[in-house]
């Protein structure tokens, strides 16, 4: 984890905005959700059926295998509670991108 922290620091110092976006599906589970390594958290959510369908397609798993994985994860409600921003992907890619652009505008104004 220290190597990751050093790499994030390097990336931040090289960034024109000082912002580094970290894609880390288990960020909250490993307690990186706020503190010395992460300042803000954005969570992307989808309905359970959509999540199941996406993972089945991506990983070639059965619906039951995907449901087992989902049950092992932090509940979406808790992820939402811990997040600074929540992007709901239920409205499709265009709507999700619009929500992400809004978050980016907010970040770059600060």
Biopython code that builds the backbone (N, CA, C, O; Angstrom):
import numpy as np
from Bio.PDB.StructureBuilder import StructureBuilder

atoms = [
    (1, "UNK", "N", (0.808, -1.191, 0.000)),
    (1, "UNK", "CA", (0.000, 0.000, 0.000)),
    (1, "UNK", "C", (0.856, 1.261, 0.000)),
    (1, "UNK", "O", (0.460, 2.276, -0.573)),
    (2, "UNK", "N", (2.018, 1.208, 0.633)),
    (2, "UNK", "CA", (2.891, 2.381, 0.642)),
    (2, "UNK", "C", (3.322, 2.754, -0.770)),
    (2, "UNK", "O", (3.421, 3.937, -1.097)),
    (3, "UNK", "N", (3.578, 1.757, -1.607)),
    (3, "UNK", "CA", (3.969, 2.029, -2.988)),
    (3, "UNK", "C", (2.839, 2.727, -3.733)),
    (3, "UNK", "O", (3.084, 3.622, -4.542)),
    (4, "UNK", "N", (1.613, 2.324, -3.463)),
    (4, "UNK", "CA", (0.464, 2.969, -4.098)),
    (4, "UNK", "C", (0.371, 4.419, -3.636)),
    (4, "UNK", "O", (0.146, 5.320, -4.444)),
    (5, "UNK", "N", (0.543, 4.640, -2.343)),
    (5, "UNK", "CA", (0.505, 6.000, -1.808)),
    (5, "UNK", "C", (1.575, 6.885, -2.427)),
    (5, "UNK", "O", (1.308, 8.041, -2.756)),
    (6, "UNK", "N", (2.774, 6.359, -2.587)),
    (6, "UNK", "CA", (3.854, 7.136, -3.217)),
    (6, "UNK", "C", (3.522, 7.448, -4.671)),
    (6, "UNK", "O", (3.761, 8.557, -5.149)),
    (7, "UNK", "N", (2.971, 6.466, -5.364)),
    (7, "UNK", "CA", (2.603, 6.678, -6.770)),
    (7, "UNK", "C", (1.500, 7.727, -6.888)),
    (7, "UNK", "O", (1.540, 8.563, -7.790)),
    (8, "UNK", "N", (0.523, 7.693, -5.994)),
    (8, "UNK", "CA", (-0.529, 8.709, -6.011)),
    (8, "UNK", "C", (0.050, 10.096, -5.750)),
    (8, "UNK", "O", (-0.352, 11.063, -6.398)),
    (9, "UNK", "N", (0.984, 10.206, -4.813)),
    (9, "UNK", "CA", (1.640, 11.485, -4.538)),
    (9, "UNK", "C", (2.386, 12.008, -5.747)),
    (9, "UNK", "O", (2.335, 13.202, -6.044)),
    (10, "UNK", "N", (3.082, 11.121, -6.448)),
    (10, "UNK", "CA", (3.805, 11.516, -7.655)),
    (10, "UNK", "C", (2.820, 12.007, -8.713)),
    (10, "UNK", "O", (3.040, 13.041, -9.344)),
    (11, "UNK", "N", (1.740, 11.264, -8.900)),
    (11, "UNK", "CA", (0.750, 11.643, -9.905)),
    (11, "UNK", "C", (0.122, 12.996, -9.575)),
    (11, "UNK", "O", (-0.097, 13.817, -10.466)),
    (12, "UNK", "N", (-0.164, 13.223, -8.307)),
    (12, "UNK", "CA", (-0.763, 14.496, -7.891)),
    (12, "UNK", "C", (0.187, 15.658, -8.178)),
    (12, "UNK", "O", (-0.240, 16.709, -8.657)),
    (13, "UNK", "N", (1.459, 15.473, -7.890)),
    (13, "UNK", "CA", (2.420, 16.558, -8.111)),
    (13, "UNK", "C", (2.610, 16.852, -9.590)),
    (13, "UNK", "O", (2.973, 17.970, -9.955)),
    (14, "UNK", "N", (2.372, 15.870, -10.440)),
    (14, "UNK", "CA", (2.528, 16.059, -11.886)),
    (14, "UNK", "C", (1.244, 16.513, -12.570)),
    (14, "UNK", "O", (1.266, 16.892, -13.741)),
    (15, "UNK", "N", (0.132, 16.479, -11.852)),
    (15, "UNK", "CA", (-1.158, 16.832, -12.430)),
    (15, "UNK", "C", (-1.299, 18.348, -12.537)),
    (15, "UNK", "O", (-0.941, 19.073, -11.609)),
    (16, "UNK", "N", (-1.817, 18.824, -13.658)),
    (16, "UNK", "CA", (-2.047, 20.257, -13.839)),
    (16, "UNK", "C", (-3.062, 20.794, -12.838)),
    (16, "UNK", "O", (-2.969, 21.947, -12.418)),
    (17, "UNK", "N", (-4.032, 19.964, -12.454)),
    (17, "UNK", "CA", (-5.090, 20.394, -11.547)),
    (17, "UNK", "C", (-4.820, 19.994, -10.097)),
    (17, "UNK", "O", (-5.488, 20.476, -9.182)),
    (18, "UNK", "N", (-3.852, 19.120, -9.892)),
    (18, "UNK", "CA", (-3.614, 18.581, -8.557)),
    (18, "UNK", "C", (-4.620, 17.505, -8.189)),
    (18, "UNK", "O", (-4.700, 17.084, -7.035)),
    (19, "UNK", "N", (-5.381, 17.066, -9.172)),
    (19, "UNK", "CA", (-6.420, 16.051, -8.951)),
    (19, "UNK", "C", (-5.980, 14.741, -9.579)),
    (19, "UNK", "O", (-5.533, 14.706, -10.725)),
    (20, "UNK", "N", (-6.109, 13.682, -8.826)),
    (20, "UNK", "CA", (-5.824, 12.335, -9.318)),
    (20, "UNK", "C", (-7.080, 11.504, -9.118)),
    (20, "UNK", "O", (-7.614, 11.435, -8.011)),
    (21, "UNK", "N", (-7.550, 10.880, -10.176)),
    (21, "UNK", "CA", (-8.718, 10.006, -10.085)),
    (21, "UNK", "C", (-8.230, 8.570, -9.959)),
    (21, "UNK", "O", (-7.482, 8.076, -10.803)),
    (22, "UNK", "N", (-8.657, 7.924, -8.914)),
    (22, "UNK", "CA", (-8.260, 6.559, -8.613)),
    (22, "UNK", "C", (-9.474, 5.659, -8.776)),
    (22, "UNK", "O", (-10.477, 5.834, -8.085)),
    (23, "UNK", "N", (-9.387, 4.699, -9.685)),
    (23, "UNK", "CA", (-10.472, 3.740, -9.860)),
    (23, "UNK", "C", (-10.141, 2.542, -8.980)),
    (23, "UNK", "O", (-9.228, 1.771, -9.276)),
    (24, "UNK", "N", (-10.889, 2.397, -7.906)),
    (24, "UNK", "CA", (-10.599, 1.354, -6.922)),
    (24, "UNK", "C", (-11.910, 0.793, -6.385)),
    (24, "UNK", "O", (-12.461, 1.322, -5.420)),
    (25, "UNK", "N", (-12.411, -0.270, -7.000)),
    (25, "UNK", "CA", (-13.702, -0.818, -6.585)),
    (25, "UNK", "C", (-13.804, -1.171, -5.100)),
    (25, "UNK", "O", (-14.898, -1.131, -4.538)),
    (26, "UNK", "N", (-12.701, -1.512, -4.463)),
    (26, "UNK", "CA", (-12.740, -1.901, -3.048)),
    (26, "UNK", "C", (-12.214, -0.812, -2.123)),
    (26, "UNK", "O", (-11.867, -1.089, -0.975)),
    (27, "UNK", "N", (-12.153, 0.407, -2.607)),
    (27, "UNK", "CA", (-11.601, 1.529, -1.844)),
    (27, "UNK", "C", (-12.201, 1.638, -0.443)),
    (27, "UNK", "O", (-11.471, 1.760, 0.541)),
    (28, "UNK", "N", (-13.508, 1.594, -0.358)),
    (28, "UNK", "CA", (-14.161, 1.752, 0.939)),
    (28, "UNK", "C", (-13.954, 0.532, 1.830)),
    (28, "UNK", "O", (-13.839, 0.662, 3.049)),
    (29, "UNK", "N", (-13.906, -0.652, 1.223)),
    (29, "UNK", "CA", (-13.708, -1.863, 2.015)),
    (29, "UNK", "C", (-12.328, -1.915, 2.670)),
    (29, "UNK", "O", (-12.175, -2.489, 3.748)),
    (30, "UNK", "N", (-11.330, -1.323, 2.029)),
    (30, "UNK", "CA", (-9.975, -1.351, 2.597)),
    (30, "UNK", "C", (-9.691, -0.094, 3.415)),
    (30, "UNK", "O", (-8.545, 0.191, 3.763)),
    (31, "UNK", "N", (-10.763, 0.658, 3.717)),
    (31, "UNK", "CA", (-10.660, 1.812, 4.613)),
    (31, "UNK", "C", (-9.815, 2.957, 4.049)),
    (31, "UNK", "O", (-9.260, 3.747, 4.813)),
    (32, "UNK", "N", (-9.713, 3.052, 2.735)),
    (32, "UNK", "CA", (-9.026, 4.186, 2.121)),
    (32, "UNK", "C", (-10.000, 5.309, 1.825)),
    (32, "UNK", "O", (-9.620, 6.315, 1.226)),
    (33, "UNK", "N", (-11.240, 5.155, 2.232)),
    (33, "UNK", "CA", (-12.311, 6.055, 1.858)),
    (33, "UNK", "C", (-12.165, 7.496, 2.251)),
    (33, "UNK", "O", (-12.899, 8.327, 1.715)),
    (34, "UNK", "N", (-11.297, 7.849, 3.123)),
    (34, "UNK", "CA", (-10.986, 9.232, 3.481)),
    (34, "UNK", "C", (-9.753, 9.198, 4.349)),
    (34, "UNK", "O", (-9.476, 8.208, 5.026)),
    (35, "UNK", "N", (-9.024, 10.278, 4.321)),
    (35, "UNK", "CA", (-7.855, 10.341, 5.181)),
    (35, "UNK", "C", (-6.632, 10.799, 4.438)),
    (35, "UNK", "O", (-6.722, 11.650, 3.553)),
    (36, "UNK", "N", (-5.494, 10.251, 4.782)),
    (36, "UNK", "CA", (-4.239, 10.729, 4.216)),
    (36, "UNK", "C", (-4.076, 10.384, 2.744)),
    (36, "UNK", "O", (-3.336, 11.073, 2.042)),
    (37, "UNK", "N", (-4.734, 9.354, 2.257)),
    (37, "UNK", "CA", (-4.538, 8.936, 0.872)),
    (37, "UNK", "C", (-5.639, 9.419, -0.077)),
    (37, "UNK", "O", (-5.382, 9.654, -1.258)),
    (38, "UNK", "N", (-6.860, 9.566, 0.438)),
    (38, "UNK", "CA", (-7.999, 9.919, -0.413)),
    (38, "UNK", "C", (-8.770, 11.060, 0.253)),
    (38, "UNK", "O", (-9.162, 10.965, 1.416)),
    (39, "UNK", "N", (-8.980, 12.131, -0.500)),
    (39, "UNK", "CA", (-9.700, 13.290, 0.031)),
    (39, "UNK", "C", (-11.204, 13.188, -0.176)),
    (39, "UNK", "O", (-11.988, 13.551, 0.701)),
    (40, "UNK", "N", (-11.594, 12.697, -1.328)),
    (40, "UNK", "CA", (-13.008, 12.628, -1.698)),
    (40, "UNK", "C", (-13.308, 11.278, -2.329)),
    (40, "UNK", "O", (-12.419, 10.618, -2.868)),
    (41, "UNK", "N", (-14.571, 10.877, -2.256)),
    (41, "UNK", "CA", (-14.976, 9.586, -2.801)),
    (41, "UNK", "C", (-16.200, 9.770, -3.692)),
    (41, "UNK", "O", (-17.181, 10.404, -3.304)),
    (42, "UNK", "N", (-16.121, 9.207, -4.887)),
    (42, "UNK", "CA", (-17.239, 9.151, -5.817)),
    (42, "UNK", "C", (-17.588, 7.679, -5.982)),
    (42, "UNK", "O", (-16.715, 6.852, -6.247)),
    (43, "UNK", "N", (-18.854, 7.361, -5.827)),
    (43, "UNK", "CA", (-19.322, 5.990, -5.995)),
    (43, "UNK", "C", (-20.264, 5.961, -7.186)),
    (43, "UNK", "O", (-21.153, 6.802, -7.312)),
    (44, "UNK", "N", (-20.058, 4.983, -8.058)),
    (44, "UNK", "CA", (-20.959, 4.780, -9.187)),
    (44, "UNK", "C", (-21.837, 3.592, -8.855)),
    (44, "UNK", "O", (-21.341, 2.533, -8.470)),
    (45, "UNK", "N", (-23.157, 3.769, -9.005)),
    (45, "UNK", "CA", (-24.102, 2.725, -8.627)),
    (45, "UNK", "C", (-25.016, 2.360, -9.795)),
    (45, "UNK", "O", (-25.226, 3.140, -10.724)),
    (46, "UNK", "N", (-25.544, 1.155, -9.708)),
    (46, "UNK", "CA", (-26.541, 0.666, -10.658)),
    (46, "UNK", "C", (-27.474, -0.254, -9.893)),
    (46, "UNK", "O", (-27.118, -0.755, -8.826)),
    (47, "UNK", "N", (-28.640, -0.474, -10.419)),
    (47, "UNK", "CA", (-29.573, -1.400, -9.792)),
    (47, "UNK", "C", (-28.998, -2.805, -9.788)),
    (47, "UNK", "O", (-28.130, -3.138, -10.595)),
    (48, "UNK", "N", (-29.493, -3.625, -8.871)),
    (48, "UNK", "CA", (-28.926, -4.972, -8.726)),
    (48, "UNK", "C", (-29.041, -5.795, -9.999)),
    (48, "UNK", "O", (-28.084, -6.471, -10.376)),
    (49, "UNK", "N", (-30.171, -5.757, -10.661)),
    (49, "UNK", "CA", (-30.326, -6.544, -11.897)),
    (49, "UNK", "C", (-29.332, -6.091, -12.967)),
    (49, "UNK", "O", (-28.764, -6.912, -13.687)),
    (50, "UNK", "N", (-29.130, -4.784, -13.059)),
    (50, "UNK", "CA", (-28.161, -4.252, -14.026)),
    (50, "UNK", "C", (-26.751, -4.701, -13.662)),
    (50, "UNK", "O", (-25.978, -5.094, -14.535)),
    (51, "UNK", "N", (-26.417, -4.644, -12.380)),
    (51, "UNK", "CA", (-25.097, -5.088, -11.927)),
    (51, "UNK", "C", (-24.887, -6.560, -12.262)),
    (51, "UNK", "O", (-23.830, -6.949, -12.760)),
    (52, "UNK", "N", (-25.904, -7.373, -11.984)),
    (52, "UNK", "CA", (-25.797, -8.805, -12.262)),
    (52, "UNK", "C", (-25.569, -9.038, -13.742)),
    (52, "UNK", "O", (-24.692, -9.813, -14.125)),
    (53, "UNK", "N", (-26.349, -8.376, -14.570)),
    (53, "UNK", "CA", (-26.221, -8.542, -16.020)),
    (53, "UNK", "C", (-24.834, -8.126, -16.517)),
    (53, "UNK", "O", (-24.220, -8.832, -17.317)),
    (54, "UNK", "N", (-24.346, -6.986, -16.043)),
    (54, "UNK", "CA", (-23.039, -6.497, -16.477)),
    (54, "UNK", "C", (-21.913, -7.458, -16.103)),
    (54, "UNK", "O", (-21.038, -7.746, -16.920)),
    (55, "UNK", "N", (-21.940, -7.948, -14.871)),
    (55, "UNK", "CA", (-20.873, -8.840, -14.420)),
    (55, "UNK", "C", (-20.964, -10.190, -15.128)),
    (55, "UNK", "O", (-19.936, -10.770, -15.477)),
    (56, "UNK", "N", (-22.178, -10.698, -15.345)),
    (56, "UNK", "CA", (-22.316, -11.950, -16.085)),
    (56, "UNK", "C", (-21.703, -11.820, -17.472)),
    (56, "UNK", "O", (-20.990, -12.713, -17.931)),
    (57, "UNK", "N", (-21.984, -10.707, -18.134)),
    (57, "UNK", "CA", (-21.441, -10.471, -19.474)),
    (57, "UNK", "C", (-19.928, -10.305, -19.434)),
    (57, "UNK", "O", (-19.213, -10.887, -20.249)),
    (58, "UNK", "N", (-19.446, -9.517, -18.491)),
    (58, "UNK", "CA", (-18.015, -9.218, -18.409)),
    (58, "UNK", "C", (-17.180, -10.429, -18.009)),
    (58, "UNK", "O", (-16.130, -10.691, -18.596)),
    (59, "UNK", "N", (-17.659, -11.171, -16.994)),
    (59, "UNK", "CA", (-16.833, -12.227, -16.402)),
    (59, "UNK", "C", (-17.282, -13.641, -16.736)),
    (59, "UNK", "O", (-16.615, -14.604, -16.357)),
    (60, "UNK", "N", (-18.395, -13.782, -17.433)),
    (60, "UNK", "CA", (-18.877, -15.115, -17.790)),
    (60, "UNK", "C", (-19.364, -15.924, -16.598)),
    (60, "UNK", "O", (-19.257, -17.151, -16.596)),
    (61, "UNK", "N", (-19.896, -15.254, -15.590)),
    (61, "UNK", "CA", (-20.384, -15.931, -14.392)),
    (61, "UNK", "C", (-21.886, -16.167, -14.486)),
    (61, "UNK", "O", (-22.575, -15.550, -15.299)),
    (62, "UNK", "N", (-22.382, -17.066, -13.644)),
    (62, "UNK", "CA", (-23.826, -17.267, -13.543)),
    (62, "UNK", "C", (-24.412, -16.170, -12.660)),
    (62, "UNK", "O", (-23.688, -15.479, -11.943)),
    (63, "UNK", "N", (-25.735, -16.023, -12.723)),
    (63, "UNK", "CA", (-26.410, -15.020, -11.894)),
    (63, "UNK", "C", (-26.163, -15.313, -10.415)),
    (63, "UNK", "O", (-25.942, -14.386, -9.636)),
    (64, "UNK", "N", (-26.197, -16.576, -10.020)),
    (64, "UNK", "CA", (-25.977, -16.915, -8.610)),
    (64, "UNK", "C", (-24.558, -16.577, -8.167)),
    (64, "UNK", "O", (-24.359, -16.104, -7.048)),
    (65, "UNK", "N", (-23.575, -16.812, -9.023)),
    (65, "UNK", "CA", (-22.187, -16.460, -8.682)),
    (65, "UNK", "C", (-22.038, -14.956, -8.480)),
    (65, "UNK", "O", (-21.345, -14.502, -7.570)),
    (66, "UNK", "N", (-22.691, -14.204, -9.333)),
    (66, "UNK", "CA", (-22.627, -12.744, -9.204)),
    (66, "UNK", "C", (-23.319, -12.301, -7.918)),
    (66, "UNK", "O", (-22.807, -11.433, -7.210)),
    (67, "UNK", "N", (-24.461, -12.879, -7.613)),
    (67, "UNK", "CA", (-25.179, -12.526, -6.387)),
    (67, "UNK", "C", (-24.332, -12.823, -5.152)),
    (67, "UNK", "O", (-24.363, -12.063, -4.184)),
    (68, "UNK", "N", (-23.580, -13.917, -5.176)),
    (68, "UNK", "CA", (-22.689, -14.235, -4.055)),
    (68, "UNK", "C", (-21.633, -13.151, -3.899)),
    (68, "UNK", "O", (-21.325, -12.737, -2.781)),
    (69, "UNK", "N", (-21.076, -12.691, -5.014)),
    (69, "UNK", "CA", (-20.083, -11.608, -4.958)),
    (69, "UNK", "C", (-20.700, -10.338, -4.392)),
    (69, "UNK", "O", (-20.096, -9.671, -3.552)),
    (70, "UNK", "N", (-21.887, -10.007, -4.846)),
    (70, "UNK", "CA", (-22.569, -8.795, -4.378)),
    (70, "UNK", "C", (-22.814, -8.874, -2.874)),
    (70, "UNK", "O", (-22.609, -7.892, -2.161)),
    (71, "UNK", "N", (-23.252, -10.039, -2.388)),
    (71, "UNK", "CA", (-23.503, -10.205, -0.945)),
    (71, "UNK", "C", (-22.224, -10.049, -0.124)),
    (71, "UNK", "O", (-22.278, -9.656, 1.041)),
    (72, "UNK", "N", (-21.079, -10.355, -0.726)),
    (72, "UNK", "CA", (-19.797, -10.246, -0.014)),
    (72, "UNK", "C", (-19.289, -8.810, 0.040)),
    (72, "UNK", "O", (-18.374, -8.510, 0.808)),
    (73, "UNK", "N", (-19.863, -7.923, -0.758)),
    (73, "UNK", "CA", (-19.417, -6.535, -0.820)),
    (73, "UNK", "C", (-20.156, -5.672, 0.204)),
    (73, "UNK", "O", (-21.182, -6.061, 0.763)),
    (74, "UNK", "N", (-19.594, -4.498, 0.421)),
    (74, "UNK", "CA", (-20.266, -3.514, 1.255)),
    (74, "UNK", "C", (-21.603, -3.163, 0.592)),
    (74, "UNK", "O", (-21.651, -2.962, -0.621)),
    (75, "UNK", "N", (-22.675, -3.088, 1.363)),
    (75, "UNK", "CA", (-23.979, -2.744, 0.774)),
    (75, "UNK", "C", (-23.938, -1.377, 0.067)),
    (75, "UNK", "O", (-23.250, -0.456, 0.507)),
    (76, "UNK", "N", (-24.676, -1.274, -1.016)),
    (76, "UNK", "CA", (-24.716, -0.032, -1.796)),
    (76, "UNK", "C", (-25.168, 1.137, -0.927)),
    (76, "UNK", "O", (-24.672, 2.252, -1.090)),
    (77, "UNK", "N", (-26.094, 0.901, -0.013)),
    (77, "UNK", "CA", (-26.573, 1.977, 0.854)),
    (77, "UNK", "C", (-25.424, 2.550, 1.684)),
    (77, "UNK", "O", (-25.341, 3.762, 1.887)),
    (78, "UNK", "N", (-24.541, 1.673, 2.164)),
    (78, "UNK", "CA", (-23.397, 2.135, 2.945)),
    (78, "UNK", "C", (-22.386, 2.861, 2.051)),
    (78, "UNK", "O", (-21.793, 3.855, 2.471)),
    (79, "UNK", "N", (-22.188, 2.376, 0.831)),
    (79, "UNK", "CA", (-21.311, 3.071, -0.109)),
    (79, "UNK", "C", (-21.840, 4.476, -0.372)),
    (79, "UNK", "O", (-21.076, 5.441, -0.375)),
    (80, "UNK", "N", (-23.143, 4.589, -0.593)),
    (80, "UNK", "CA", (-23.758, 5.900, -0.825)),
    (80, "UNK", "C", (-23.535, 6.831, 0.371)),
    (80, "UNK", "O", (-23.229, 8.012, 0.207)),
    (81, "UNK", "N", (-23.693, 6.277, 1.568)),
    (81, "UNK", "CA", (-23.540, 7.077, 2.784)),
    (81, "UNK", "C", (-22.121, 7.620, 2.923)),
    (81, "UNK", "O", (-21.931, 8.741, 3.397)),
    (82, "UNK", "N", (-21.139, 6.848, 2.520)),
    (82, "UNK", "CA", (-19.737, 7.246, 2.670)),
    (82, "UNK", "C", (-19.223, 8.133, 1.538)),
    (82, "UNK", "O", (-18.156, 8.736, 1.655)),
    (83, "UNK", "N", (-19.970, 8.212, 0.459)),
    (83, "UNK", "CA", (-19.509, 8.938, -0.725)),
    (83, "UNK", "C", (-19.766, 10.436, -0.623)),
    (83, "UNK", "O", (-20.721, 10.882, 0.013)),
    (84, "UNK", "N", (-18.880, 11.202, -1.272)),
    (84, "UNK", "CA", (-19.121, 12.632, -1.447)),
    (84, "UNK", "C", (-20.064, 12.862, -2.623)),
    (84, "UNK", "O", (-20.881, 13.782, -2.608)),
    (85, "UNK", "N", (-19.939, 12.016, -3.635)),
    (85, "UNK", "CA", (-20.797, 12.079, -4.814)),
    (85, "UNK", "C", (-21.233, 10.671, -5.165)),
    (85, "UNK", "O", (-20.487, 9.710, -4.975)),
    (86, "UNK", "N", (-22.454, 10.558, -5.684)),
    (86, "UNK", "CA", (-22.966, 9.288, -6.179)),
    (86, "UNK", "C", (-23.430, 9.513, -7.610)),
    (86, "UNK", "O", (-24.250, 10.390, -7.882)),
    (87, "UNK", "N", (-22.895, 8.712, -8.512)),
    (87, "UNK", "CA", (-23.318, 8.754, -9.912)),
    (87, "UNK", "C", (-24.126, 7.492, -10.159)),
    (87, "UNK", "O", (-23.624, 6.378, -10.012)),
    (88, "UNK", "N", (-25.383, 7.683, -10.535)),
    (88, "UNK", "CA", (-26.273, 6.558, -10.802)),
    (88, "UNK", "C", (-26.235, 6.270, -12.299)),
    (88, "UNK", "O", (-26.555, 7.135, -13.115)),
    (89, "UNK", "N", (-25.845, 5.061, -12.647)),
    (89, "UNK", "CA", (-25.698, 4.706, -14.061)),
    (89, "UNK", "C", (-26.973, 4.131, -14.663)),
    (89, "UNK", "O", (-26.971, 3.695, -15.814)),
    (90, "UNK", "N", (-28.067, 4.126, -13.893)),
    (90, "UNK", "CA", (-29.328, 3.557, -14.385)),
    (90, "UNK", "C", (-29.862, 4.307, -15.600)),
    (90, "UNK", "O", (-30.566, 3.723, -16.424)),
    (91, "UNK", "N", (-29.536, 5.588, -15.722)),
    (91, "UNK", "CA", (-30.030, 6.391, -16.830)),
    (91, "UNK", "C", (-29.221, 6.254, -18.110)),
    (91, "UNK", "O", (-29.505, 6.933, -19.097)),
    (92, "UNK", "N", (-28.228, 5.393, -18.106)),
    (92, "UNK", "CA", (-27.420, 5.176, -19.292)),
    (92, "UNK", "C", (-26.122, 5.966, -19.279)),
    (92, "UNK", "O", (-25.871, 6.788, -18.398)),
    (93, "UNK", "N", (-25.320, 5.690, -20.275)),
    (93, "UNK", "CA", (-23.980, 6.267, -20.348)),
    (93, "UNK", "C", (-23.996, 7.789, -20.458)),
    (93, "UNK", "O", (-23.211, 8.461, -19.790)),
    (94, "UNK", "N", (-24.864, 8.332, -21.277)),
    (94, "UNK", "CA", (-24.903, 9.780, -21.471)),
    (94, "UNK", "C", (-25.247, 10.510, -20.170)),
    (94, "UNK", "O", (-24.626, 11.521, -19.842)),
    (95, "UNK", "N", (-26.214, 10.010, -19.447)),
    (95, "UNK", "CA", (-26.593, 10.637, -18.185)),
    (95, "UNK", "C", (-25.476, 10.495, -17.146)),
    (95, "UNK", "O", (-25.206, 11.430, -16.392)),
    (96, "UNK", "N", (-24.835, 9.338, -17.106)),
    (96, "UNK", "CA", (-23.726, 9.140, -16.161)),
    (96, "UNK", "C", (-22.575, 10.085, -16.481)),
    (96, "UNK", "O", (-21.976, 10.659, -15.572)),
    (97, "UNK", "N", (-22.262, 10.252, -17.762)),
    (97, "UNK", "CA", (-21.195, 11.175, -18.158)),
    (97, "UNK", "C", (-21.543, 12.608, -17.766)),
    (97, "UNK", "O", (-20.669, 13.364, -17.340)),
    (98, "UNK", "N", (-22.795, 12.978, -17.904)),
    (98, "UNK", "CA", (-23.227, 14.312, -17.496)),
    (98, "UNK", "C", (-23.021, 14.510, -15.993)),
    (98, "UNK", "O", (-22.566, 15.569, -15.561)),
    (99, "UNK", "N", (-23.356, 13.488, -15.199)),
    (99, "UNK", "CA", (-23.150, 13.578, -13.750)),
    (99, "UNK", "C", (-21.656, 13.688, -13.426)),
    (99, "UNK", "O", (-21.262, 14.457, -12.549)),
    (100, "UNK", "N", (-20.829, 12.917, -14.136)),
    (100, "UNK", "CA", (-19.376, 12.968, -13.912)),
    (100, "UNK", "C", (-18.806, 14.330, -14.292)),
    (100, "UNK", "O", (-17.925, 14.844, -13.603)),
    (101, "UNK", "N", (-19.295, 14.915, -15.372)),
    (101, "UNK", "CA", (-18.837, 16.246, -15.775)),
    (101, "UNK", "C", (-19.188, 17.283, -14.712)),
    (101, "UNK", "O", (-18.409, 18.201, -14.454)),
    (102, "UNK", "N", (-20.353, 17.139, -14.100)),
    (102, "UNK", "CA", (-20.755, 18.052, -13.031)),
    (102, "UNK", "C", (-19.808, 17.930, -11.834)),
    (102, "UNK", "O", (-19.413, 18.936, -11.246)),
    (103, "UNK", "N", (-19.449, 16.703, -11.479)),
    (103, "UNK", "CA", (-18.505, 16.491, -10.381)),
    (103, "UNK", "C", (-17.164, 17.105, -10.734)),
    (103, "UNK", "O", (-16.543, 17.756, -9.894)),
    (104, "UNK", "N", (-16.705, 16.910, -11.968)),
    (104, "UNK", "CA", (-15.409, 17.466, -12.391)),
    (104, "UNK", "C", (-15.408, 18.994, -12.300)),
    (104, "UNK", "O", (-14.443, 19.596, -11.830)),
    (105, "UNK", "N", (-16.500, 19.611, -12.754)),
    (105, "UNK", "CA", (-16.607, 21.076, -12.662)),
    (105, "UNK", "C", (-16.498, 21.532, -11.208)),
    (105, "UNK", "O", (-15.816, 22.510, -10.903)),
    (106, "UNK", "N", (-17.166, 20.825, -10.333)),
    (106, "UNK", "CA", (-17.123, 21.176, -8.910)),
    (106, "UNK", "C", (-15.691, 21.034, -8.372)),
    (106, "UNK", "O", (-15.214, 21.906, -7.647)),
    (107, "UNK", "N", (-15.021, 19.959, -8.717)),
    (107, "UNK", "CA", (-13.664, 19.729, -8.243)),
    (107, "UNK", "C", (-12.691, 20.792, -8.759)),
    (107, "UNK", "O", (-11.828, 21.257, -8.014)),
    (108, "UNK", "N", (-12.824, 21.165, -9.991)),
    (108, "UNK", "CA", (-11.875, 22.103, -10.570)),
    (108, "UNK", "C", (-12.157, 23.556, -10.175)),
    (108, "UNK", "O", (-11.323, 24.429, -10.412)),
    (109, "UNK", "N", (-13.314, 23.821, -9.581)),
    (109, "UNK", "CA", (-13.630, 25.159, -9.062)),
    (109, "UNK", "C", (-13.012, 25.374, -7.690)),
    (109, "UNK", "O", (-12.749, 26.512, -7.301)),
    (110, "UNK", "N", (-12.781, 24.304, -6.961)),
    (110, "UNK", "CA", (-12.303, 24.422, -5.582)),
    (110, "UNK", "C", (-10.890, 24.930, -5.511)),
    (110, "UNK", "O", (-10.343, 25.084, -4.419)),
]
sb = StructureBuilder()
sb.init_structure("model")
sb.init_model(0)
sb.init_chain("A")
sb.init_seg("    ")
for serial, (resi, resn, name, xyz) in enumerate(atoms, 1):
    if name == "N":
        sb.init_residue(resn, " ", resi, " ")
    sb.init_atom(name, np.array(xyz, "f"), 0.0, 1.0, " ", f" {name:<3s}", serial, name[0])
structure = sb.get_structure()
